[in-house]
């Protein structure tokens, strides 16, 4: 067993660093570059249910001359969906053939949509696992929390019933009872939860008075929430935890592993500093292991998780007086 080897969702990874779904993993060449840089696994850039549906509608809008025929609209919609999903499946298949590290497919979904019909095909083209990425922005004040939660559970239940290979849920932190939601997913049989997702943040262009998209990359200090919840939950779950957000250094990588993470996802660090940061983080991890006489991950992973602390209340405080009393 290699010193940095770990398991995640039952998959063997040569090290715990996974390059998450992003522009870094959107093509075969980019996926190979992640492997060459030392990544332990990759998540292929998500296929978006909303994009599929939007493109289907746009194709229909440009095909008015065909819509006089019976079932023409259904045919055009299905053709559009098949085109984009087949293109994505082709990329996943190429990646699994070309790479020696695990390749994880990813779906960004809004509902129990047509994408569910293709879940089995992810396995057929060789994907090692599927990461499900779902978030509902609760903007409708007439929709109660229970209804929103049920929509999550319905999608996960449907995916789990179809997906016969490892399934991960990439989660938001924006739940009233986060621990209960994660435990519910755990009971539903998911293999891992990824804590946490980063989202599109709209901004305003004050010159044109228009809404503009922003790429909100993480900073090195953005890891605290993921660290806290990984530590709070890791020892109480059957499923694995993959920590995500704000992991820019070997020091933060070590902290996530100490809190109980089986693996971590990086994206912003690579986009900011280049692929070489992966090797730098792994070298730093090995140095830390040498300094602490740790031969393998088993020697220290989860050592400071909530359940294993003499005083676990440190992980539970939302406001800690010693922190608040610091003089500036």
N, C-alpha and C positions, 0 to 999 in steps of 0.2 A: 504493500500500500504506500503510495506517494504521500509525502508529508502534507501537501495541500489538498489532497483528494477529499471530496465530500459527496454526500448523497442529497439529492433534492427531488422530491416527487418519485422516489424510487430509481431515479436516474443517477448514474455515476458521473460526476464532474471532476475534471483534473484539478480544479480550484474553484473557489466559491464566487468568482466574478462572472456575472451574466451581463451582456450588453442588451439593454432593454429595447422594446419597440420604439423606433425613432427613425429619422432619416439615415442614421448610421447603419441600419439593417434593411434598407429598402431595395437592394439589388444583390445579385450574387457576388459581384466584385467587392461590394462593401461588407458583405457577410464574411467573405474570405479574409478581408483585411482585419476584421475583429478576431478571427481565429488566429491569424498570424501574429497578432499583438499579444496573444496569450489568454484570451477569454476562455472561460470554462464552458460556456454555452451562449447561445444567441436566441433572442426573440425576434422573429421576422416582423417587420413593420406591419401594424394592424391593417386588416381590411375593414373598412367602415361600412356598417349597414346603411347609415344615412347617405353616404356617398353613392352606394349601389342604387338606392331608391331614387336619389336625385338624378343620377345619370339615366336611369330608366325613364323617368318623366321627361327629361330633355330629349331623349331619343324619340319618344312618342310625339313630342311637340314638333319635331322635324320630320315626322312621317305621316302627315295628315292625309296624303294621297292614298295610303294603305289602310287607313282606319275605317274606310267604308265597308271593308270586308268583315265578315263575322269572325269574332275571336282575334281580330288583328291586334287590338291593344294588348291582350294577354300575351300574344306571341312576341310582340316587340318588348314588353316588360321582361319576359322570361329570357329572351335573347340577350338583353342588356345585362341582366343578372348573371347569366351563364358566362358571358364574356369576361366580366371582371373577376368573378370567383375562379373561373378556369385559369385566368392569368395569374392569380395569386397562388393557386394550387401548383401551377407549373413552377413558380419561383421556389416554393417550399420543397418540391420534389428535386429540383436542381440542387438546392442547398443541402438536402440530406444525402444526395449522391456525392457531392463535392467536399463536404466538411466531415471531419472526424469527431467533432464535438456535437453534443445534443442540439437539435434544432427545434425550437418551440414556435408553433403557429400562434397567431393572435387574432381575435375578432373583437372589434369595438361595436357593441350592439346596443340598441335602444329598446328592443322588444323581442318576443318570441317570433322573430321574422323568418323569412325564407332561408336565412343563413343556416338555420338548424338542419335543413335538409342536406347540407353539405358537410356536417361534422364528421360523419364516418369517412368521408373522402380524405380528410386531413390525415387520418391514420393510414389509409391506403397509399398515399403518396409518400409515406415515410416519416411524417412529423413525429417527434418523440413525445410531444405533449401539446396541449392547447391551453392558452392563456385567454381567459374571458375578461373583457374590459367593459364594464357597464357603469354608467353614472347618470342619474336623473337630477337635473337642477330643479329643486322643488319651488317653482315660481308661482304655481297656482294655489292661492290661499284656500280654495274650496276643497282641495285634495288633502285628506288626512294622512298622517304619518303611516298608519297601518296599511293603507292602500299602496303607498309608495314601497314600503318594505315587502309587501306581498308580490309586487311586480318584480323585485329582485329575486325573491325566492322562486317564483314561477320560472324565470329564465334559467336560474341555476339548476333547478330540479329537472327541467327539460333537457338542458345540456348534459347533465350527469347521467340521465337515463339513456342517452344516445352515445355519449362519449365513453368508449370502452378503454381508452388509454388515459394517462395522467391529465388531470384538469386542475388548473390554477385560476383563482379569482383575483384580479388586480383591483384593489378596493380604494374607495375614498375614505377619508377620516370623518366625513360629515354625516355621522349618524348619532342620534340621541343616545342610544345604548350600543356603543360600538362593540363592546365585549360580547354582548348577547348576539349581535348580528354575526360576528365571526364564529362564535360557538355554534350557531345555527347552520352556517355553511359547513362547519366541521362535521356536524351530525348528518348533513346531507351527503357526505362522502367526498367532498373536494379533497384534492391531494395537497394543495398549498394555497396560502393567501399571500398576496404581495402588498406590503404596507410601506408607502401609500402611493397613489397615483398623483400625477401633476396634470393640471387642466389648462385648456385654452383660456386666456384672460383677455376679454375685449378692452380696447382703449379708445380714446377719442382724439381724432386729429383736429386740433383747434383752428387750423387754417381752413380746412375744407368742411368742417362740422360733420364729419363722417366717422363711422365706427371702423376701426382698423384692428386686424388681428395682431397679437403679440406672441413672440416665442419667449416664454418665461422660463429661462434656464435657472436651475437651482444654484444656490451659493453654499459654500462650505459650512455655514451655520444653520442650514435648513434641515439638519438630520435629527434634531432633538425629538420631535413628535414621533417619528418612526422608531427611534431608539426606545423611547418610553413604552410605546405600545408593544413593541417586540418583546421587551423584558416583562411586561405585565401579562402577556398571553402565552408566550412560547412553551412554558412548562405545563400548560393546562390543556393543550390541544393534541389531537392525534395527527392532524395535518401539519405540514411544514410551514415555516414563515420565511419569506424572502423579503429582506429589508430594501427599501428604495427611497430615494430623495436625499440629496445633500451629501452623498458619499463621494468625497473628492480626494481622500488621502488614506494612507495605510492606517493611520491612527483611528479614523472613523470606521474603517473596515473592521479593525480589531474590536472596537466597541460594539458593533452590530453582532459580531460573532459571540462575544462575551454575553450579550443580552439574550442569545438563543437563536439567532437567525441561522438557517441552514445555508443560505446563499444571499447575495446582494445583487441588485441591479444598478448599473451605472449608465449614464447617458450624458448629462450635462458636463461632467468632468472631462469626458472624451471629446465632446464638441468644443470645449473651451481650450483644452491643453493638448489634444491629439491622442492618438492611440497608444503612444508610449506611456501614458499615465497608468495603463493597466499593468505593465511590467513593473513600474515604479511602486505601485501599491502592493503587488505580490512580493517584491523584494523587501519592502518594509514589513510586511506580515511575517516573512521568514525571520527577519532580524528580531522582531518582537518575540517570536516563538523560541528563538535561541536564548534570548535574555531571560526567558521565564521557564526554561527547561521543558518546553512543550514539544513533544515529538510529533503529535498528530492533533487534529481538531478535537478528538475525543477528550484530550487532556484539559481543554478549557472552554469548549463551546457551551454556552448557557450557564457559565459558572456564576454570573451575577444576575441571573434572571430572578424575577420577583419571588417565585416559590422557593428558591434556594438561598435567599438572603436571611441572615439572622434578624434583621429589621427591615422587612419588605415595605414598610410604610414610606420609605424614601422615594419609591417609585410611584406612590399614590398621591403625593401632595401636589395640588394645583398651585398653591402659594406657599412657599417655604420661607419662614421668617429670616433665616440666616441670609438668604439671597436678597430679600427685600431690604435688609438693614445695611447692605454694603454702601459705604460712603463714596461719592464721586467727586 
